[in-house]
Amino acid sequence: MKLYVSCDMEGTAGVCSWRQCDPEDRDEYPIYRRYMTHEVRAAIDGAREGGATEFLVNDSHWSMRNLLWDELPSSVRVIAGAPKPHSMAEGLDGGSDGVFLTGYHAKSGARDGVLAHTFSDETVYRVTINGVECSEALLVGALAGANGIPVLLVTGDSTIVAETLRAFPWAVGVAVKESIGYYAANTLTPQAAQIAIRAGARDAMARVAAARPFAFAGPVEMRLETTGAQHADFIELMPGFERLDGRTVRFSADDYPTVYRAYVAAVRLAGAASAPA
């Protein structure tokens, strides 16, 4: 059985500051990238104990060059580097049997979410698909579902775990921390989190028979509300996007994978609207 693992960092145990997950930080980031790597390793180890045999890991955080290679099993393959055409879902196609989402976090605007955002805290205020407000976990999980692959495990803060399990009730959720605010958390220690994730991954493998792919029914409409009008100015330049108001654009297609690609492109183009240095 082959598993696809998309690993983020803001949902890692102990993380509550951008410095901890910013590759340019020389003090805290080296510590927390190790914790991120160890949580991924814990998920792999638990899944292997539950019967998984192959793993493709997509490093999905920031520069997407975070994982410590020598602390992962030698048998896994890793997708690293950025930008990637499909970003946090690069390599997620019909070749996998299940998906793990590790280190994930609450969506932009969430009331209770440590470092909550949806792909970009600088440009994205809210994104909905067919009227459903989406987190990164739901966006990636729906792409998996469109390819016939179910989400089996999600780890991160309690907010994203609860939200993701509402969409994928067959999955196992491991909450490693609870939000006290945007920059504060009540968290497990890294070691306790890794033990819980390993056990959760093992349990997730026992539920494979009950798992189902999640997909948005077509036609699919995305509404993207940006943090500033300047971001929507740039996004509406792309064919297929319609400007609804100062900060909101709309895009529709017959299928979700097309909408997901449009979202990734829109977020990247919105970043070009930032004020020059």
C-alpha positions in Angstrom: 0.0 0.0 0.0 1.4 3.4 -1.0 0.8 6.5 1.0 1.1 10.2 0.1 2.2 12.5 2.9 1.8 16.3 2.6 3.6 17.8 5.5 3.3 21.4 6.7 5.0 23.1 9.7 2.7 25.6 11.4 0.7 22.7 12.9 3.7 21.1 14.5 3.8 20.7 18.2 5.3 23.8 19.9 5.1 26.1 16.9 3.4 29.4 17.8 5.6 32.0 16.0 6.5 32.7 12.4 10.2 32.8 13.5 10.0 29.1 14.4 9.0 28.2 10.8 10.8 30.8 8.8 13.8 29.3 6.9 15.6 32.6 7.2 15.6 32.4 11.0 18.9 30.9 12.3 17.9 30.4 15.9 14.5 28.8 16.3 13.8 27.4 12.8 16.6 24.7 12.9 15.0 23.4 16.1 11.4 23.3 14.7 12.3 21.9 11.3 13.7 18.9 13.2 10.4 18.6 15.2 8.5 18.8 11.9 10.7 16.0 10.4 10.2 13.8 13.5 6.4 14.2 13.2 6.6 13.0 9.6 8.8 10.1 10.6 6.4 9.2 13.4 3.5 9.1 10.9 5.5 6.9 8.5 6.6 4.6 11.3 3.0 4.2 12.5 1.7 3.6 9.0 4.4 1.0 8.3 3.4 -0.8 11.4 -0.2 -0.8 10.1 0.7 -2.3 6.7 1.8 0.6 4.5 4.8 -0.3 2.2 5.6 2.8 0.1 5.7 6.5 0.9 5.9 9.7 -1.2 6.4 12.7 1.0 5.7 16.2 -0.3 7.5 18.9 1.7 4.7 21.5 1.7 6.0 24.4 3.9 7.4 27.7 2.8 10.5 27.1 0.8 9.5 23.4 0.7 13.1 22.5 1.7 12.5 21.8 5.4 12.8 18.1 6.0 16.0 16.7 7.4 16.9 13.9 5.0 19.1 11.9 7.3 16.3 11.6 9.8 13.8 10.0 7.4 13.7 6.3 6.5 15.9 5.6 3.5 13.1 3.9 1.6 10.8 7.0 1.2 10.8 9.4 -1.7 10.5 13.1 -1.1 9.3 16.0 -3.3 11.2 19.1 -2.3 11.7 22.6 -3.5 9.5 25.5 -4.6 7.6 26.7 -6.4 5.8 23.5 -7.5 2.9 23.6 -10.0 0.6 21.9 -7.6 2.2 23.3 -4.4 1.1 21.4 -1.3 -0.5 18.7 -3.5 2.4 18.1 -5.9 2.6 14.5 -6.9 -0.9 13.7 -5.6 -2.4 11.6 -8.3 -3.9 8.2 -8.8 -0.8 6.3 -7.8 -1.4 6.5 -4.0 -3.9 4.6 -1.9 -4.3 7.1 0.9 -3.2 10.6 2.1 -1.7 11.8 5.4 -1.7 15.5 6.2 0.8 16.3 8.9 1.6 19.6 10.6 -1.5 21.3 9.2 -3.2 24.4 10.7 -6.4 26.3 10.9 -7.7 28.3 7.9 -7.3 32.0 7.4 -9.7 33.9 9.7 -10.4 31.0 12.0 -11.4 32.1 15.5 -9.1 29.6 17.2 -6.0 28.9 15.1 -2.3 29.2 15.7 -0.7 31.1 12.7 -4.0 30.5 10.8 -3.8 31.1 7.1 -4.8 29.5 3.7 -1.6 29.2 1.5 -0.8 32.9 2.1 -1.3 35.0 5.1 -0.4 38.1 3.1 -2.9 37.8 0.2 -5.7 35.3 1.1 -8.5 36.4 3.5 -11.0 33.7 2.6 -11.6 31.0 -0.1 -14.8 29.1 -0.6 -15.6 26.2 -2.9 -19.3 25.7 -3.7 -20.0 27.9 -0.7 -17.8 25.9 1.7 -15.1 27.9 3.4 -11.8 26.0 2.9 -8.6 25.3 4.8 -5.5 24.0 3.2 -6.4 20.5 4.4 -9.8 20.7 2.6 -8.3 22.1 -0.6 -5.6 19.3 -0.7 -8.0 16.6 0.5 -10.6 17.5 -2.2 -7.9 17.2 -4.9 -7.0 13.7 -3.4 -10.7 12.8 -3.6 -11.0 14.0 -7.2 -8.3 11.4 -7.9 -10.1 8.7 -6.0 -7.8 8.9 -2.9 -9.1 9.2 0.7 -7.6 11.3 3.5 -6.7 8.9 6.3 -4.9 11.1 8.8 -4.6 14.7 9.8 -2.3 16.1 12.5 -2.0 19.7 13.7 -3.9 22.1 16.0 -7.2 21.1 17.4 -9.1 23.6 15.2 -8.0 22.1 11.9 -8.3 18.5 13.2 -12.0 19.1 14.2 -12.8 20.9 10.9 -11.1 18.2 8.8 -12.8 15.4 10.5 -16.2 17.0 9.7 -15.3 16.7 6.0 -13.5 13.3 6.3 -15.2 11.5 9.3 -13.5 8.2 8.5 -10.0 9.8 9.1 -8.0 9.8 12.2 -7.1 13.2 13.8 -4.3 13.9 16.1 -4.4 17.3 17.8 -1.0 18.2 19.1 -2.0 21.6 20.5 -4.8 24.0 21.2 -4.9 27.6 20.2 -4.8 30.3 23.0 -4.5 32.9 20.3 -2.9 33.5 16.9 0.5 33.5 18.5 0.0 31.2 21.6 -0.9 27.6 22.2 -1.4 24.9 24.8 0.8 22.2 23.3 2.1 18.7 23.7 5.8 18.3 24.0 7.4 17.3 20.7 8.1 13.8 22.1 4.5 13.3 23.3 3.2 14.6 19.9 5.4 12.1 18.0 4.1 9.2 20.1 0.5 10.3 19.5 1.0 10.7 15.8 2.6 7.3 15.5 -0.3 5.7 17.2 -2.8 7.7 15.1 -1.1 6.6 11.9 -1.3 3.0 12.9 -5.0 3.4 13.8 -5.6 5.2 10.4 -4.3 2.1 8.6 -6.9 0.0 10.4 -9.7 2.2 9.0 -8.7 2.1 5.4 -11.6 -0.2 4.4 -14.1 2.4 5.7 -12.3 5.4 4.1 -14.0 7.3 1.2 -12.6 9.9 -1.3 -14.1 13.3 -0.8 -14.9 15.4 -3.8 -16.8 18.6 -4.7 -19.6 17.9 -7.1 -19.4 19.8 -10.4 -19.8 22.4 -11.6 -17.4 23.9 -9.1 -17.3 27.6 -8.1 -14.5 29.2 -6.2 -14.7 32.6 -4.5 -11.5 34.1 -3.4 -11.5 37.1 -1.1 -8.1 38.7 -0.9 -6.6 40.8 2.0 -6.3 43.9 -0.3 -7.9 45.2 -3.5 -4.4 45.3 -5.1 -4.3 41.5 -5.0 -7.7 41.2 -6.7 -6.5 43.7 -9.3 -3.9 41.3 -10.5 -6.0 38.1 -10.2 -8.8 39.4 -12.4 -6.2 39.8 -15.3 -6.3 36.0 -15.7 -8.9 34.6 -18.2 -11.8 33.0 -16.4 -11.7 35.1 -13.3 -14.5 37.6 -12.6 -14.2 40.5 -10.2 -17.2 40.6 -7.8 -16.1 43.5 -5.6 -13.0 45.3 -4.3 -11.4 42.2 -2.8 -13.3 39.2 -4.2 -12.9 37.3 -7.5 -14.8 34.2 -8.8 -13.7 31.3 -10.9 -15.8 28.4 -12.1 -15.1 25.1 -13.9 -16.7 21.7 -14.5 -14.2 19.9 -12.3 -12.3 20.6 -9.0 -8.7 19.9 -10.2 -9.1 22.8 -12.7 -10.3 25.1 -9.9 -7.5 24.0 -7.6 -4.9 24.9 -10.3 -6.6 28.2 -10.7 -6.4 28.9 -7.0 -2.7 28.1 -6.9 -2.1 30.4 -9.8 -4.2 33.2 -8.3 -2.4 33.1 -5.0 1.0 33.3 -6.8 -0.2 36.2 -9.0 -1.6 38.0 -6.0 1.8 37.9 -4.4 3.1 40.0 -7.4 0.9 42.9 -6.3 2.8 43.5 -3.1 4.3 46.9 -2.8 7.9 47.2 -4.2 10.7 47.3 -1.7 
